[in-house]
């Protein structure tokens, strides 16, 4: 067991003080002299041709400085991949969902801007619209994108092994269909951007983005400005969860309006705009056919997935692909056929959201596994143990499992929820129950990508600059959107150099100065940026050791850096303080500037969208969650009493941060299972505010949450790290669904599991 | 037509020129310039705009600035600095109760108000007392721990 000086300690976040004093600036907090305020005009139609836009009345309103529409952006289109550029900054030609951005106004204050938006006259020719993906795929359905027949945004089909034979040889086969609803990222900080377009042709923006470099590229393309003249400066980000990765109308419009007015422009959305029109999680329908042997060991799967893509593509291909790839983990699957479709509908665009497709498919697979267990009279824990993958496993589609603590996580979670005792209780005769509360426990496994390998730019870099007083600057391109990555990177630096975390000054992204980085998504910061920082820190250390070696007349390779000292192991007289060494290097010889640098990217091929083979990340996290629920049969309300997370995260760099991530993951999982849904009727959101879009409060969370870290020391992770903030959302949902079944005998095949649904189900069964 | 009013914020009087329909939140952030108080939903649903008004937690986004005259307003900036922090701030930092930080100012001030009226709340009282403040990141667990720790420090 390594005795670290800094890592594995409970350390408060490096940015905690600026946040708790209100000093830290989020995008909306930043103001510039002469700043104007922007507001977006949105489509009232789910599908319509734009016949004309008349801005004349609006332009006459005193205080209005400029108005733009889609044509102001010429033929510019963008998207997450080169072949899926189906988004434009503002609608052109037609609108494809209620809330799609049609025009933008900038004015001296928000009141004038809002008034002006109301004065813009748009003439539409409404078109038939389609809201359900299965309907959208039917012949004759309204065509949303002309170049995508059948409204298919992405399709993906794979076939490994021999499923016909495997099903024929199976002892037990069943087929189930599951539905997982659209819900929102739910960040409390709305989207916001401040833009300044310099007449000399330089763009400067302060946006709330998880992945500032995507915006930097998009702005460069949209405005035909070289990348070196696009400066994206990252403020503090108030949560992203996948919803602040892309570039949206407000970003392009703020820059364009600044260009047209010669003044800085701020655009901040309100929650109604976000809830009704911004990006959201893909709704999912999964039909799974499973064949198992007498022992419940999986023989084959036949899977059909349909994702509701909304009106554009975004990062959709990855979401669909992940519903495929995460059928192969965390259980051994010898034969599988997969058919997946991501379908356009006339609704806001679906994108990545914490768990990105993996949450949806594992929910279906884990609940079904419990159904199999029940049918075969096998303990749900036992069936999972029998099927669990082990370290070194290679899946039928050639995914390679390095470290894997899945079996350990099953045991630990089960023990923490007291599984063996509870499960020994006699099967409840639900028909005879006439009390009020029913209790149950449920368990579910998960696997997740740790550092998703995406196409295009994939590696992270870091630079560490030594100051003469022994403090350092860590300059990197990754983004902390609240998950605590900044702190982990500072801890890695401090550990390697043997200094304190507070002596590491961590930069935030400024695309003019920081290294290009893919961004904060796909659970990649600790593993990918972490490795880059580790290499940079070692580079810095090596350079300093060289000089220390000369000063102390010692072999540099034998020097240790710890507790602010640089010393020869076992010979305390041969030492120099890090601070003193930092002073001396500047005058050593001709004077040295110590700058350490490092780069790292996963040494695997990008996700293969054609064959379905290969790794999606350099490593995979694994885990198990167990839930104890209480069902109130009088009101239908479900209370999560206890939640246990046992997660194989490779190495726990900061227990305080990791626990926070586990607890937050559970929070979002509970929201998904029980509370949240974008309720829509004919493309219109009927719960457009936090009053009706229910975000769980203090009172809805389990009083007991146990977080168990399983350290398997992943070889490809910095200090053995893997992700611990996204995979931990994946099995919250099925653990709760399985617990509800254990309590009531009822299987729920769709979410959220509202009190109304519970009461209806109880009634149907003849009680309550 | 704008009117001049005086607001007492963080112990200081500010004379501001405002419209009668402006919220206290708008005046705090945009006129006086204290951006620590956050605009989350602007509809009184999320609690990010919480400030103290005569030691009570109020939602500044649904409070009219004109109605705040004659009261003592405290925003997060008036609570403490890193070198001289309030016990609640210290507890939040040390217990890991902060992630993205957007709900934090409102949460800290709501905690101050809670501890003022109940210096030793039970877990249930904490969850009840803070239920008007939403957080998307933490799952509330460490916030509850921070409130308990702060209650302990304050009663010392």
Interface residues (C-beta under 8 A of the other chain):
Chain A: X10 X12 X13 X15 X16 X17 X18 X19 X20 X21 X22 X23 X24 X25 X26 X28 X29 X185 X186 X187 X188 X189 X190 X236 X237 X238 X239 X241 X268 X270 X271 X481 X482 X483 X484 X656 X657 X659 X660 X663 X664 X665 X666 X667 X668 X689 X690 X691 X695 X697 X698 X699 X701 X703 X705
Chain B: X29 X34 X35 X36 X37 X38 X39 X40 X41 X42 X43 X45 X46 X48 X75 X76 X77 X79 X80 X81 X82 X85 X89 X92 X93 X94 X96 X98 X99 X100 X101 X102 X103 X104 X105 X108 X123 X126 X127 X128 X130 X131 X132 X133 X134 X135 X136 X137 X138 X139 X140 X141 X142 X143 X144
